[in-house]
Amino acid sequence: MISVRGLSRQYGDVRAVDDLTFDVPAGEVTGFLGPNGAGKSTTMRIVMGLDRPTAGTALIGGQRYVDLPEPLHHVGALLDAGAMHPGRTGRGHLRIGARTNGIPLRRVEEVIEQVGLGQAARRRIKGYSLGMRQRLGIAAALLGDPKALLFDEPVNGLDLDGVRWIRSLLRGFADEGRTVLVSSHLMSEMQLIADRIVVIGRGRLIAEAPVDEILRGLGGQRVRIRTPRIEDLQRALADRAAVERTAPGELEITGLGATEIGDLAHALGLPVHHLAEIEQSLEHAYLALTGESVDYHGRTPSYLNGAGR
Ligand SMILES: Nc1ncnc2c1ncn2[C@@H]1O[C@H](COP(=O)(O)OP(=O)(O)OP(=O)(O)O)[C@@H](O)[C@H]1O
């Protein structure tokens, strides 16, 4: 379990993290989402003791990283897979990590196997593809067989095979009861990987909820219903929910669940031809959540405005 409480980090004029509080429970994959510059990497660096907070705490199993007796047994992180000595071999890189942390060298061979580096472990890192570097970075994070794992953008730049591998790896860690925090820009990816997500913007918490709750619109659940007696239903719903006529014979309702609406139609004797909760894509929910907090909007060419939504 990782718990972040009232965490703030100020760099000169920039408040990179601003009074942030959230939990990363064991046994689940927690996705960490936010636009560029939202403060994700800063938060992860503070958890890993690589940066100091201006205020607040980030605890791993109740302790600060710096107070952990054998930190690599508690937490492992993939923060910057580029930060490896290019002249070393993969195995050499891992051996140094093991030696400096009192981890037996046989563990190096185990993690090489686990991440599928095999033959490549003999080669110098400068010849590694991005996917191989990610595998090596993950092997390093696993050296101490830690209970908690932090991954900063692990699927960035990976091909589909690599992405699928990371996905099953993270799921496996969570299923073993480990604590997994993974940051990403790829909302569609988070929808597949994460059980719950923490969304931040400009250093502040925007949402912390199970993925399916966010998909249902964080309480602003929408339901679509079709009935040939649309006016009767619309009248009955008018006082209870926000109702929008979206097509002839079709309503979209916000603020009531499918069960309540179905029961109401039944009580009124109205025939129902279709009734479904509308699932938002995580991307859609995320854009709705973070729209206000994006610091650097890309310019959209005018011919794309309104397209593809
Ligand atoms: N060492 C530093 N010195 C000064 N400013 C910093 C430093 N590290 C981060 N920042 C600033 O803090 C803010 C948050 O940065 P951070 O890298 O944590 O965001 P992020 O959510 O990880 O972004 P990205 O998705 O682009 O990696 C940014 O405005 C960044 O410029």
The ligand as an SDF file (V2000), in Angstrom:
LIG
                    3D

 31 33  0  0  0  0  0  0  0  0999 V2000
   13.4160   19.4260  -11.2760 N   0  0  0  0  0  0  0  0  0  0  0  0
   12.5080   20.3110  -11.6660 C   0  0  0  0  0  0  0  0  0  0  0  0
   12.7780   21.6330  -11.6400 N   0  0  0  0  0  0  0  0  0  0  0  0
   11.8420   22.5330  -12.0160 C   0  0  0  0  0  0  0  0  0  0  0  0
   10.5990   22.2190  -12.4450 N   0  0  0  0  0  0  0  0  0  0  0  0
   10.2850   20.9220  -12.5000 C   0  0  0  0  0  0  0  0  0  0  0  0
   11.2100   19.8930  -12.1210 C   0  0  0  0  0  0  0  0  0  0  0  0
   10.5990   18.7010  -12.2670 N   0  0  0  0  0  0  0  0  0  0  0  0
    9.3540   18.9540  -12.7270 C   0  0  0  0  0  0  0  0  0  0  0  0
    9.1600   20.2830  -12.8700 N   0  0  0  0  0  0  0  0  0  0  0  0
    7.9220   20.9370  -13.3000 C   0  0  0  0  0  0  0  0  0  0  0  0
    6.8800   20.4060  -12.5090 O   0  0  0  0  0  0  0  0  0  0  0  0
    5.7010   20.2010  -13.2820 C   0  0  0  0  0  0  0  0  0  0  0  0
    5.2750   18.7530  -13.1770 C   0  0  0  0  0  0  0  0  0  0  0  0
    6.1950   17.9470  -13.8890 O   0  0  0  0  0  0  0  0  0  0  0  0
    6.1140   16.3570  -13.9390 P   0  0  0  0  0  0  0  0  0  0  0  0
    7.2530   15.8920  -14.7870 O   0  0  0  0  0  0  0  0  0  0  0  0
    5.9980   15.8140  -12.5800 O   0  0  0  0  0  0  0  0  0  0  0  0
    4.7360   16.1210  -14.6940 O   0  0  0  0  0  0  0  0  0  0  0  0
    4.1910   14.8080  -15.4250 P   0  0  0  0  0  0  0  0  0  0  0  0
    2.7610   14.7210  -15.0640 O   0  0  0  0  0  0  0  0  0  0  0  0
    5.0490   13.6520  -15.1160 O   0  0  0  0  0  0  0  0  0  0  0  0
    4.3470   15.2170  -16.9440 O   0  0  0  0  0  0  0  0  0  0  0  0
    4.6420   14.3220  -18.2330 P   0  0  0  0  0  0  0  0  0  0  0  0
    3.3940   13.5570  -18.4690 O   0  0  0  0  0  0  0  0  0  0  0  0
    4.8800   15.3640  -19.2900 O   0  0  0  0  0  0  0  0  0  0  0  0
    5.8320   13.4810  -17.9210 O   0  0  0  0  0  0  0  0  0  0  0  0
    6.0350   20.6700  -14.6840 C   0  0  0  0  0  0  0  0  0  0  0  0
    5.5940   22.0060  -14.8100 O   0  0  0  0  0  0  0  0  0  0  0  0
    7.5440   20.5820  -14.7400 C   0  0  0  0  0  0  0  0  0  0  0  0
    8.0630   21.5240  -15.6560 O   0  0  0  0  0  0  0  0  0  0  0  0
  1  2  1  0
  2  3  1  0
  2  7  2  0
  3  4  2  0
  4  5  1  0
  5  6  2  0
  6  7  1  0
  6 10  1  0
  7  8  1  0
  8  9  2  0
  9 10  1  0
 10 11  1  0
 11 12  1  0
 11 30  1  0
 12 13  1  0
 13 14  1  0
 13 28  1  0
 14 15  1  0
 15 16  1  0
 16 17  2  0
 16 18  1  0
 16 19  1  0
 19 20  1  0
 20 21  2  0
 20 22  1  0
 20 23  1  0
 23 24  1  0
 24 25  2  0
 24 26  1  0
 24 27  1  0
 28 29  1  0
 28 30  1  0
 30 31  1  0
M  END
$$$$
